[in-house]
C-alpha cells in the first residue's frame, strides 16, 4: 500500500512538473497564483499574456489535466484559478525529505517561510 501511494505521489509530481516545464504554461500558472482564488477569465489571461485563444486553450488544458488549475463557468465566461492545494502539495513533495527530516536551515526553507521566519 505504501509503495502504491509513493508511486501515485511520484506520478502526480511528474505530471505537474511536466505541465510547468513550458514557458507559456509557467507564465499562466504564475499569473493565476498572483491573481488569487477568484482567478481570471480566459480572455483576460490571453490579453495579459498576449496569447492567441487557441494557444491559451491548449496550455490551460494541460494545466487543468495536471490538476494545477481549476476552471469554473460564470455566465458565458470560464474563470481559471490556481489550485493552491496542488501547488502546496507539489512543494511538500519536493521538500519532504529536505535535510533528512531534521529541522531545516533557513537557507533551504521555501522563500515564503524564510520571509515569515525573518519577521
N, C-alpha and C positions, 0 to 999 in steps of 0.2 A: 504494500500500500504506500509506504514512504517513497519507494523508487518511482511509483506512478505519479505521485504528487510532485516530486522533483523533476521528472520528465515533463510534466504539464507546465511547471514554472519555467523550465528551460524553453519550451516551445513558445509560450506567451512572450517571453523576453526577446527571443529571436524575431518573432513577428513584429513586435513593437519597434525594435531597433531597426529592422529592415524597412519598416514604413517611414521611419525618421531619417533614414540614410539617403535622402534625396533633398536637394536644396529647396525646392518649392514646398514640399510637404513639411519640412522642418520650419520654414517661414510661416506656413499656415498654422501649424501647431503652436508656435511661439506667439503668434498674433492672438490666437484663441485663449492661450493661457493668460496673457496680459488683459484680455477683454473681460475675463471673469465668467461666472456661471451663466449669465444671460446669453453669452455668445454673440454671434453676428449672423446676419442673413447672408446667404451665399453671394448675392450681388455686391454686398458691402465688402466681403472678403476679396472678391475678384477686383473690385475697384481699388482697394487699398494696396493690393499686391501687384496690380497690373497684369492679371492673368486672364486669358480668354475663358469663357464659360465652360467650354468642353474640357479644357485642360484642368480647370479647377475641379470640375466634377470627377474627373479621373483620380486626382490626388485626394479629394475628400473621401472617395470610395475606399481608397487604400487605408486611410486613417481610421475610418469607421470600421473597416474589416479587422484592423489591428486593435480595435476597442480603445483607441486613444481619444477618439472624438465621438460625441453623440449628436444626433440630429432630432429636431422636433419641428413639427408643422405648426405654423401660426397663420391662419388665414391662407393666403396664397404664397406665403414665404416659408422657406425652410431655414431654420436657425441652427447653426452648428456651434458646439461648445466643447472645450477640452474636458476630458474625463479625468478629474483630479485624483480620484481613487486609483485609476490605472496608472497615471503618471507617478504617484507616490509609491504604488506597488512596484513599478519598474525601478525606481530609485532604491527602494528597500531591497529588491532582488540583487541589484548591482553592488550594494554596500553591506549586505547581510553578514558577510564573513570578514569585514574590514577589521584589521588589527587582531584577527583571530578571535573575535568576540570580546576582547578586552575593551575597556574604555578608550575611545579613540582620542588621539591628539587633535587639537583644534585644526591642524593643517589638513587632516583628511576627512573632517566633517563636511557635509554638504554646505554650500555657501549660505543658505538661509539660516542654518543652525549656527554657523560661525558668527553671523550678524547678531543673532539673539544672544549668544554667549558673551559677545564682546560688550553688549549693552549693560 
